[in-house]
Amino acid sequence: MKEPVKTIRDTDEDARRLARRLVRSARYGAIGVIEPGTGFPFVSRVLTGLDVDGAPLILISGLSVHTDALLADPRASLLFGEPGKGDPLAHPRISVRTRAERIRRDDPAHARMRARFIARHPKAALYVDFPDFAFFRMTPQSANMNGGFGKAFLLEAGDLLIDSPAIADVAQLEPSAIAHMNADHPGTADLYARVLGKSKKTGWTLCGVDCAGLDLSNLDELMRIEFDEPLSQASELQTKLVQLSRFAREK
């Protein structure tokens, strides 16, 4: 008797790496919510950032349908993945089920999220402090990923979030690390982008640092450089940056 076709593959480390890259390198995504009053699914586009543990962040206006929807029902899905040339369905994408939490301006985490989001999206500085805008932290619950035809995977929250005892300490170092790298080591971000990200462009700068990797920006482009393993101590950050630079220069 012929065995049934296995439509969902076993989730291995390659699948987890791809899933994390899709989420962490995204500038924007599609958000799906339940519209209050009608009960219909409602989809819109949102800019996305990352909290220090890898949870997506969104900054949205209180005038939007999706803000009302999230306040009424915090369940939402985020779709990430850029279509390339040819068939858009042949390119990887991931749908992440999340639970939204509105971040109050007096929350200690607000300043951190604001700084990280603006570093990723400088133009957001024009409206981030408007009274009707608010950050929502979109904590992953689970995800479905399609890595291309015949490459479907199911993922758990832990597959997407950063797990390290050094998250808070690295978050405190992040602003000074970014300033130091961009001011005192000009060209290093270009080196990372060229060798580790296969970019042919120049003008890259460091815009984010966390326990799992680096975020680079170049005008409207973002690039994610993942570490082989998450940092376990904040003191490992400098060593990791030196190792990446040495590796890139040897290539």
C-alpha positions as CSV (number, residue, x, y, z in Angstrom):
1,M,0.0,0.0,0.0
2,K,1.3,3.4,-1.0
3,E,2.3,5.6,2.0
4,P,0.5,9.0,2.2
5,V,2.5,12.0,1.1
6,K,4.0,13.9,4.0
7,T,3.0,17.5,3.5
8,I,4.7,18.8,6.7
9,R,8.4,18.3,7.0
10,D,10.2,17.7,10.3
11,T,11.4,21.1,11.7
12,D,15.2,21.0,11.7
13,E,17.8,23.6,12.5
14,D,17.9,24.8,8.9
15,A,14.2,25.5,9.0
16,R,14.5,27.4,12.3
17,R,17.3,29.5,10.8
18,L,15.2,30.4,7.8
19,A,12.2,31.2,9.9
20,R,14.2,33.5,12.1
21,R,15.8,35.2,9.1
22,L,12.4,35.9,7.5
23,V,11.1,37.5,10.7
24,R,14.2,39.4,11.8
25,S,15.2,40.8,8.4
26,A,11.8,42.1,7.6
27,R,11.0,45.9,7.4
28,Y,7.3,45.3,7.1
29,G,4.7,42.6,7.1
30,A,1.0,41.9,6.6
31,I,-1.1,41.8,9.7
32,G,-4.3,39.8,10.0
33,V,-6.9,40.6,12.7
34,I,-10.6,40.1,13.4
35,E,-12.4,43.3,12.6
36,P,-14.7,44.4,15.5
37,G,-18.3,44.6,14.7
38,T,-18.2,42.6,11.5
39,G,-16.2,39.6,12.6
40,F,-14.5,39.5,9.3
41,P,-10.7,38.9,8.9
42,F,-9.0,42.2,8.1
43,V,-5.5,42.5,6.6
44,S,-3.2,45.5,6.4
45,R,0.4,46.3,6.0
46,V,2.6,47.4,9.0
47,L,6.2,48.4,9.6
48,T,7.9,45.9,11.9
49,G,10.7,46.1,14.3
50,L,12.2,43.7,16.8
51,D,12.3,43.7,20.6
52,V,15.5,42.5,22.2
53,D,14.2,38.9,22.5
54,G,13.2,38.7,18.8
55,A,9.5,39.4,19.3
56,P,8.1,41.6,16.5
57,L,7.1,45.2,17.3
58,I,4.6,47.3,15.4
59,L,3.9,51.0,15.6
60,I,0.3,51.9,14.6
61,S,-2.2,54.7,14.8
62,G,-5.2,54.6,17.1
63,L,-7.3,55.6,14.0
64,S,-6.6,52.3,12.2
65,V,-8.9,49.4,12.1
66,H,-6.2,47.0,13.3
67,T,-5.6,49.0,16.5
68,D,-9.3,48.7,17.4
69,A,-9.1,45.0,16.5
70,L,-6.1,44.3,18.7
71,L,-7.6,46.1,21.7
72,A,-10.7,44.0,21.3
73,D,-8.9,40.7,20.6
74,P,-5.1,40.5,20.9
75,R,-4.8,37.5,18.6
76,A,-3.2,38.4,15.3
77,S,-1.1,36.9,12.5
78,L,1.9,38.4,10.8
79,L,3.0,37.4,7.3
80,F,6.7,37.8,6.4
81,G,8.6,37.0,3.3
82,E,9.6,39.0,0.1
83,P,8.6,37.6,-3.3
84,G,11.4,37.6,-5.8
85,K,11.6,37.0,-9.5
86,G,9.3,34.5,-11.1
87,D,6.5,32.7,-9.2
88,P,5.9,34.5,-5.9
89,L,4.8,31.2,-4.4
90,A,8.2,29.7,-5.0
91,H,9.8,32.1,-2.4
92,P,9.9,31.5,1.4
93,R,7.3,33.1,3.7
94,I,6.1,32.6,7.2
95,S,2.8,33.2,9.0
96,V,3.3,33.9,12.7
97,R,0.4,33.6,15.2
98,T,1.0,36.3,17.8
99,R,-0.6,37.8,20.9
100,A,-0.5,41.6,20.9
101,E,0.3,43.7,24.0
102,R,0.0,47.5,23.8
103,I,3.0,49.2,25.4
104,R,2.1,52.3,27.4
105,R,4.4,55.3,27.2
106,D,5.2,55.1,30.9
107,D,6.3,51.4,30.5
108,P,10.0,51.1,31.2
109,A,10.3,49.1,27.9
110,H,8.8,51.9,25.8
111,A,12.0,54.0,25.5
112,R,14.0,50.9,24.4
113,M,11.4,49.9,21.8
114,R,11.1,53.5,20.5
115,A,14.9,53.7,20.0
116,R,15.2,50.3,18.3
117,F,12.2,51.0,16.0
118,I,13.5,54.4,14.9
119,A,17.0,53.0,14.3
120,R,15.4,50.5,11.9
121,H,12.9,53.0,10.5
122,P,14.3,56.6,10.8
123,K,11.3,58.2,9.1
124,A,9.1,56.9,12.0
125,A,10.7,59.6,14.1
126,L,8.3,62.0,12.4
127,Y,5.2,60.5,14.0
128,V,6.3,58.1,16.7
129,D,5.4,60.6,19.4
130,F,2.0,61.5,18.0
131,P,-0.6,60.9,20.8
132,D,-2.6,58.5,18.7
133,F,0.3,56.2,17.9
134,A,1.3,53.2,20.1
135,F,3.7,50.3,20.1
136,F,2.4,46.8,20.2
137,R,4.6,43.9,21.1
138,M,3.6,40.9,19.0
139,T,4.6,37.8,21.0
140,P,4.9,34.7,18.8
141,Q,2.7,31.7,19.8
142,S,3.4,29.4,16.8
143,A,4.0,29.7,13.1
144,N,3.6,28.0,9.7
145,M,6.4,28.4,7.2
146,N,6.6,27.6,3.5
147,G,10.2,27.5,2.4
148,G,9.2,26.9,-1.2
149,F,7.3,24.2,-3.0
150,G,7.1,21.1,-0.9
151,K,8.9,22.7,2.1
152,A,6.2,23.3,4.7
153,F,7.1,23.4,8.4
154,L,5.3,24.0,11.8
155,L,7.2,26.1,14.3
156,E,6.8,26.9,18.0
157,A,7.4,30.2,19.8
158,G,10.8,29.1,21.0
159,D,11.9,28.5,17.5
160,L,11.6,32.3,16.8
161,L,12.5,33.9,20.1
162,I,16.0,34.6,21.4
163,D,16.9,32.5,24.4
164,S,19.8,33.9,26.4
165,P,20.5,35.0,30.0
166,A,22.3,38.1,28.6
167,I,19.3,39.7,26.8
168,A,18.9,42.6,29.3
169,D,22.7,43.3,29.6
170,V,23.2,43.3,25.8
171,A,20.2,45.6,25.5
172,Q,21.9,48.1,27.8
173,L,25.1,47.9,25.7
174,E,23.3,48.2,22.4
175,P,23.3,52.1,22.0
176,S,27.0,52.5,22.8
177,A,27.9,49.5,20.7
178,I,26.1,50.9,17.6
179,A,27.6,54.4,18.1
180,H,31.1,52.9,18.6
181,M,31.0,50.7,15.5
182,N,29.6,53.3,13.2
183,A,31.9,56.1,14.4
184,D,35.1,54.3,15.2
185,H,35.0,51.5,12.7
186,P,33.6,53.0,9.5
187,G,33.5,50.4,6.7
188,T,33.0,47.5,9.0
189,A,29.3,47.3,8.3
190,D,30.1,47.4,4.6
191,L,32.5,44.5,5.1
192,Y,29.9,42.5,7.0
193,A,27.3,43.2,4.3
194,R,29.6,42.3,1.4
195,V,31.1,39.1,2.8
196,L,28.3,37.8,5.1
197,G,25.3,39.2,3.2
198,K,26.5,39.1,-0.4
199,S,25.7,42.8,-0.9
200,K,27.3,44.8,-3.7
201,K,26.3,48.1,-2.1
202,T,28.2,50.4,0.2
203,G,26.9,52.8,2.8
204,W,25.7,50.2,5.3
205,T,25.6,51.1,9.0
206,L,24.8,49.1,12.2
207,C,21.3,49.8,13.4
208,G,20.7,46.9,15.9
209,V,22.5,44.5,18.2
210,D,21.0,41.7,20.2
211,C,22.2,38.4,21.6
212,A,21.5,36.5,18.4
213,G,22.9,38.9,15.8
214,L,23.3,42.3,14.1
215,D,20.9,44.4,12.0
216,L,22.4,46.5,9.2
217,S,20.6,49.3,7.3
218,N,21.3,51.1,4.0
219,L,18.6,53.6,3.2
220,D,15.4,51.5,2.8
221,E,17.2,48.1,3.0
222,L,17.8,45.9,6.0
223,M,20.1,43.0,6.4
224,R,20.3,40.5,9.3
225,I,23.6,38.9,10.3
226,E,23.0,36.0,12.7
227,F,25.6,34.7,15.1
228,D,26.3,31.0,15.1
229,E,25.1,30.8,18.7
230,P,23.4,33.4,20.9
231,L,25.6,35.3,23.3
232,S,25.5,33.9,26.8
233,Q,27.1,37.0,28.4
234,A,27.3,40.6,27.4
235,S,31.0,40.5,27.6
236,E,31.1,38.2,24.6
237,L,29.8,40.9,22.3
238,Q,33.1,42.6,21.6
239,T,34.8,39.3,20.9
240,K,32.1,38.3,18.6
241,L,32.4,41.5,16.6
242,V,36.1,41.1,16.3
243,Q,35.7,37.5,15.2
244,L,33.2,38.5,12.5
245,S,35.5,41.2,11.2
246,R,38.5,38.8,11.1
247,F,36.4,36.2,9.3
248,A,35.1,38.7,6.8
249,R,38.6,40.1,6.0
250,E,40.0,36.6,5.4
251,K,37.3,35.9,2.8
